[in-house]
């Protein structure tokens, strides 16, 4: 009696779902329930497959189109002043020794002062104050100038004397910097490259190869100065093999133990630190460092690191930072870099 009703239901199912098989014998209501169950399971399976596709495509969309919102990892260098006795710094306007007559040495000195002031442990006198002092005192600056006395007059521990040896603002830009640090105290002697680094410790193996080479080269130069023939030595018996009394020993790179009393003064009138560098944007190493420098700057600049290449003031500041970082890092003035996550558009 119920068979016509069942057949009518199956006919409607077949009309709407061609995948349902109805040309086989069915056994009453049980067969109908099995058909309905299979249809429900098929619908759920399709829904699960569709859901997985949405997850996959959604993930790909996030990776491909949403990378701009992913936090960027940067490693700002941790520079510091490794010399507590050299805290107060004055920077003179730089001398322009390049072929660019319109280059303003005052602006380059300001860029150097700005980058130096960012480093903990330094108090930097504005370049404008130094320039005004020189004008008021009518100082004539030449190779015979006593920069140590000038530092004492300014009331600082160190006077920075710099020169621009080369300059080209056009792409790819380049700049050459030769900078000397003069201590007000004539009892302070030169601080060699490699001084204060972890020589003889397990951390020595992590020192950059370039820094190790520079340390060995400078030490070899000092040692060879004791072996260079001199007209001041009276002719006589040829010296026997051995180390002279003034032989520069690598132990001089390790800070000595404190003394029970103050040592006698042995005046020295040259710079305690000096560094000559050329920064050329055509060099891949300089470009790589510029990209890193731009990544951790607190202020975003139009065009990113490529924009800094086109703006001479930005490239000059980067070069001043590199010069300071290289000079301090070679003498123990750098710690392990910190880990910073930056959200694009949030700095």
C-alpha positions as semicolon CSV with decimal commas, in nm:
position;residue;x (nm);y (nm);z (nm)
1;X;0,000;0,000;0,000
2;X;0,291;0,238;0,065
3;X;0,488;0,153;-0,248
4;X;0,343;0,431;-0,473
5;X;0,436;0,693;-0,211
6;X;0,790;0,559;-0,194
7;X;0,824;0,561;-0,571
8;X;0,702;0,922;-0,593
9;X;0,958;1,033;-0,338
10;X;1,235;0,850;-0,524
11;X;1,124;1,014;-0,849
12;X;1,159;1,360;-0,692
13;X;1,504;1,271;-0,556
14;X;1,614;1,145;-0,897
15;X;1,487;1,459;-1,065
16;X;1,690;1,685;-0,836
17;X;1,996;1,464;-0,788
18;X;2,090;1,269;-1,097
19;X;2,368;1,097;-0,908
20;X;2,120;0,899;-0,699
21;X;2,073;0,549;-0,836
22;X;1,704;0,444;-0,844
23;X;1,709;0,175;-1,107
24;X;1,792;-0,098;-0,858
25;X;1,547;-0,284;-0,636
26;X;1,479;-0,107;-0,307
27;X;1,353;-0,267;0,006
28;X;1,094;-0,028;0,135
29;X;1,170;0,247;0,383
30;X;1,512;0,106;0,477
31;X;1,630;0,157;0,122
32;X;1,497;0,513;0,122
33;X;1,676;0,593;0,447
34;X;2,002;0,454;0,308
35;X;1,965;0,673;-0,001
36;X;1,898;0,981;0,210
37;X;2,195;0,900;0,434
38;X;2,427;0,859;0,137
39;X;2,307;1,191;0,000
40;X;2,374;1,366;0,335
41;X;2,719;1,210;0,364
42;X;2,801;1,319;0,010
43;X;2,690;1,674;0,090
44;X;2,905;1,686;0,404
45;X;3,205;1,549;0,214
46;X;3,167;1,820;-0,050
47;X;3,143;2,081;0,225
48;X;3,463;1,954;0,389
49;X;3,650;1,960;0,058
50;X;3,527;2,313;-0,009
51;X;3,630;2,420;0,341
52;X;3,982;2,279;0,291
53;X;4,013;2,469;-0,035
54;X;3,917;2,791;0,138
55;X;4,182;2,726;0,404
56;X;4,452;2,655;0,145
57;X;4,366;2,951;-0,074
58;X;4,324;3,173;0,230
59;X;4,669;3,078;0,357
60;X;4,824;3,140;0,017
61;X;4,652;3,475;-0,003
62;X;4,795;3,571;0,338
63;X;5,144;3,462;0,241
64;X;5,143;3,618;-0,105
65;X;4,935;3,928;-0,052
66;X;4,974;3,981;0,321
67;X;5,352;3,966;0,358
68;X;5,361;4,341;0,391
69;X;5,191;4,312;0,730
70;X;5,431;4,051;0,864
71;X;5,669;4,192;1,130
72;X;6,024;4,248;1,003
73;X;6,315;4,129;1,217
74;X;6,602;4,375;1,258
75;X;6,927;4,364;1,455
76;X;7,028;4,718;1,558
77;X;7,394;4,731;1,665
78;X;7,460;4,809;2,030
79;X;7,748;5,058;2,030
80;X;7,879;5,220;2,345
81;X;8,169;5,432;2,465
82;X;8,441;5,188;2,578
83;X;8,654;5,467;2,732
84;X;8,503;5,631;3,043
85;X;8,785;5,888;3,048
86;X;8,677;6,013;2,703
87;X;8,320;6,123;2,762
88;X;8,294;6,489;2,659
89;X;8,350;6,530;2,286
90;X;8,373;6,839;2,066
91;X;8,354;6,814;1,686
92;X;8,518;7,081;1,472
93;X;8,380;7,174;1,129
94;X;8,540;6,933;0,885
95;X;8,801;7,047;0,635
96;X;8,700;7,007;0,271
97;X;8,993;6,850;0,086
98;X;8,778;6,703;-0,191
99;X;8,726;6,823;-0,548
100;X;8,377;6,951;-0,461
101;X;8,425;7,320;-0,373
102;X;8,059;7,368;-0,276
103;X;8,063;7,094;-0,014
104;X;8,003;7,238;0,335
105;X;8,234;7,080;0,593
106;X;8,011;7,221;0,868
107;X;7,714;7,010;0,753
108;X;7,925;6,693;0,736
109;X;8,053;6,761;1,088
110;X;7,692;6,804;1,208
111;X;7,605;6,465;1,057
112;X;7,902;6,312;1,243
113;X;7,796;6,484;1,568
114;X;7,437;6,357;1,528
115;X;7,545;5,996;1,484
116;X;7,798;6,017;1,768
117;X;7,540;6,162;2,007
118;X;7,321;5,852;1,959
119;X;7,584;5,631;2,124
120;X;7,553;5,590;2,503
121;X;7,845;5,727;2,700
122;X;7,916;6,036;2,487
123;X;7,827;6,399;2,551
124;X;7,884;6,587;2,228
125;X;7,926;6,963;2,204
126;X;7,735;7,111;1,908
127;X;7,947;7,194;1,606
128;X;7,800;7,544;1,600
129;X;7,940;7,617;1,949
130;X;8,287;7,506;1,841
131;X;8,268;7,712;1,521
132;X;8,164;8,024;1,713
133;X;8,448;7,972;1,962
134;X;8,698;7,952;1,678
135;X;8,560;8,270;1,522
136;X;8,564;8,463;1,849
137;X;8,920;8,354;1,924
138;X;9,032;8,418;1,565
139;X;9,214;8,084;1,558
140;X;9,419;8,002;1,250
141;X;9,399;7,632;1,187
142;X;9,693;7,468;1,015
143;X;9,914;7,159;1,065
144;X;10,090;7,331;1,356
145;X;9,768;7,389;1,554
146;X;9,779;7,246;1,907
147;X;9,449;7,057;1,905
148;X;9,511;6,922;2,255
149;X;9,530;7,276;2,395
150;X;9,218;7,368;2,197
151;X;9,035;7,072;2,354
152;X;9,136;7,192;2,701
153;X;9,014;7,544;2,618
154;X;8,678;7,401;2,512
155;X;8,656;7,199;2,834
156;X;8,619;6,861;2,663
157;X;8,805;6,532;2,683
158;X;8,843;6,485;2,308
159;X;8,848;6,713;2,005
160;X;8,745;6,549;1,677
161;X;8,928;6,686;1,373
162;X;8,798;6,560;1,040
163;X;8,849;6,608;0,669
164;X;8,651;6,509;0,362
165;X;8,908;6,362;0,125
166;X;8,671;6,268;-0,157
167;X;8,311;6,348;-0,244
168;X;8,070;6,276;-0,526
169;X;7,695;6,319;-0,462
170;X;7,583;6,167;-0,792
171;X;7,471;5,807;-0,826
172;X;7,650;5,602;-0,710
173;X;7,758;5,848;-0,438
174;X;8,085;5,823;-0,251
175;X;8,264;6,003;0,029
176;X;8,605;5,974;0,190
177;X;8,656;6,058;0,558
178;X;8,983;6,102;0,748
179;X;8,913;6,166;1,117
180;X;9,144;6,207;1,418
181;X;9,056;6,215;1,786
182;X;9,285;6,434;2,001
183;X;9,277;6,390;2,378
184;X;9,297;6,699;2,597
185;X;9,524;6,507;2,836
186;X;9,871;6,465;2,676
187;X;9,927;6,167;2,903
188;X;9,682;5,961;2,696
189;X;9,861;5,759;2,429
190;X;9,724;5,602;2,108
191;X;9,457;5,335;2,150
192;X;9,548;5,063;1,899
193;X;9,307;4,865;1,689
194;X;9,213;4,548;1,880
195;X;9,253;4,704;2,224
196;X;9,009;4,562;2,478
197;X;8,886;4,279;2,255
198;X;8,850;3,928;2,405
199;X;9,192;3,798;2,298
200;X;9,288;3,468;2,457
201;X;8,929;3,382;2,553
202;X;8,672;3,147;2,394
203;X;8,501;3,451;2,241
204;X;8,807;3,528;2,031
205;X;8,693;3,286;1,761
206;X;8,384;3,501;1,702
207;X;8,584;3,814;1,617
208;X;8,537;3,917;1,251
209;X;8,824;3,811;1,025
210;X;8,858;4,165;0,888
211;X;8,907;4,302;1,240
212;X;9,167;4,037;1,324
213;X;9,358;4,117;1,002
214;X;9,349;4,491;1,076
215;X;9,478;4,432;1,429
216;X;9,762;4,210;1,308
217;X;9,852;4,457;1,033
218;X;9,869;4,757;1,266
219;X;10,073;4,561;1,521
220;X;10,314;4,453;1,247
221;X;10,355;4,816;1,140
222;X;10,447;4,920;1,493
223;X;10,693;4,631;1,524
224;X;10,861;4,708;1,192
225;X;10,915;5,068;1,300
226;X;11,165;4,936;1,556
227;X;11,351;4,753;1,276
228;X;11,368;5,033;1,019
229;X;11,723;5,168;0,964
230;X;11,769;5,517;1,106
231;X;12,033;5,786;1,047
232;X;12,010;5,875;1,415
233;X;12,180;5,547;1,508
234;X;12,558;5,578;1,513
235;X;12,746;5,336;1,289
236;X;12,894;5,053;1,483
237;X;12,856;4,689;1,548
238;X;12,553;4,533;1,382
239;X;12,279;4,457;1,640
240;X;12,247;4,098;1,749
241;X;11,917;3,914;1,694
242;X;11,661;3,970;1,966
243;X;11,370;4,188;2,066
244;X;11,437;4,557;2,132
245;X;11,326;4,719;2,454
246;X;11,050;4,913;2,277
247;X;10,914;4,608;2,089
248;X;10,531;4,635;2,061
249;X;10,400;4,325;2,233
250;X;10,053;4,180;2,165
251;X;10,000;4,194;2,541
252;X;9,951;4,566;2,490
253;X;9,609;4,489;2,344
254;X;9,493;4,364;2,685
255;X;9,412;4,634;2,942
256;X;9,670;4,618;3,224
257;X;9,594;4,578;3,593
258;X;9,544;4,892;3,804
259;X;9,854;5,051;3,956
260;X;9,895;5,131;4,323
261;X;9,977;5,492;4,232
262;X;9,956;5,730;3,942
263;X;10,213;5,664;3,669
264;X;10,450;5,940;3,552
265;X;10,338;6,143;3,253
266;X;10,493;6,073;2,913
267;X;10,346;6,348;2,694
268;X;10,211;6,249;2,356
269;X;10,087;6,511;2,110
270;X;9,935;6,309;1,829
271;X;9,583;6,170;1,786
272;X;9,484;5,886;2,016
273;X;9,258;5,735;1,746
274;X;9,250;5,787;1,372
275;X;9,067;5,626;1,085
276;X;9,065;5,685;0,710
277;X;8,784;5,528;0,510
278;X;8,629;5,554;0,163
279;X;8,260;5,471;0,125
280;X;8,151;5,407;-0,233
281;X;7,793;5,307;-0,315
282;X;7,928;5,110;-0,612
283;X;8,065;4,862;-0,356
284;X;7,824;4,577;-0,282
285;X;7,942;4,562;0,080
286;X;7,854;4,929;0,133
287;X;7,509;4,873;-0,020
288;X;7,446;4,572;0,203
289;X;7,537;4,775;0,513
290;X;7,316;5,061;0,395
291;X;7,017;4,824;0,370
292;X;7,080;4,702;0,725
293;X;7,123;5,061;0,848
294;X;6,792;5,162;0,690
295;X;6,608;4,861;0,839
296;X;6,655;4,969;1,201
297;X;6,632;5,347;1,167
298;X;6,353;5,485;1,389
299;X;6,236;5,726;1,119
300;X;6,120;5,590;0,784
301;X;6,257;5,770;0,479
302;X;6,085;5,794;0,140
303;X;6,215;5,528;-0,094
304;X;6,379;5,321;0,181
305;X;6,750;5,251;0,144
306;X;6,740;5,339;-0,227
307;X;6,605;5,680;-0,136
308;X;6,899;5,733;0,100
309;X;7,132;5,685;-0,195
310;X;6,964;5,971;-0,382
311;X;6,975;6,216;-0,089
312;X;7,332;6,322;-0,018
313;X;7,257;6,426;0,342
314;X;7,116;6,080;0,423
315;X;7,407;5,899;0,261
316;X;7,653;6,125;0,448
317;X;7,489;6,043;0,781
318;X;7,509;5,672;0,702
319;X;7,880;5,704;0,620
320;X;7,945;5,896;0,942
321;X;7,769;5,620;1,136
322;X;7,980;5,355;0,964
323;X;8,300;5,546;1,040
324;X;8,216;5,578;1,410
325;X;8,099;5,217;1,435
326;X;8,415;5,080;1,275
327;X;8,643;5,286;1,498
328;X;8,465;5,194;1,822
329;X;8,399;4,828;1,735
330;X;8,771;4,780;1,668
331;X;8,838;4,882;2,029
332;X;8,569;4,693;2,220
333;X;8,287;4,944;2,178
334;X;8,018;4,709;2,051
335;X;7,789;4,461;2,227
336;X;7,572;4,187;2,084
337;X;7,301;4,327;1,860
338;X;6,948;4,339;1,994
339;X;6,648;4,168;1,831
340;X;6,371;4,404;1,726
341;X;6,042;4,325;1,549
342;X;5,910;4,610;1,337
343;X;5,558;4,618;1,192
344;X;5,563;4,789;0,850
345;X;5,415;5,136;0,877
346;X;5,448;5,128;1,254
347;X;5,792;5,277;1,302
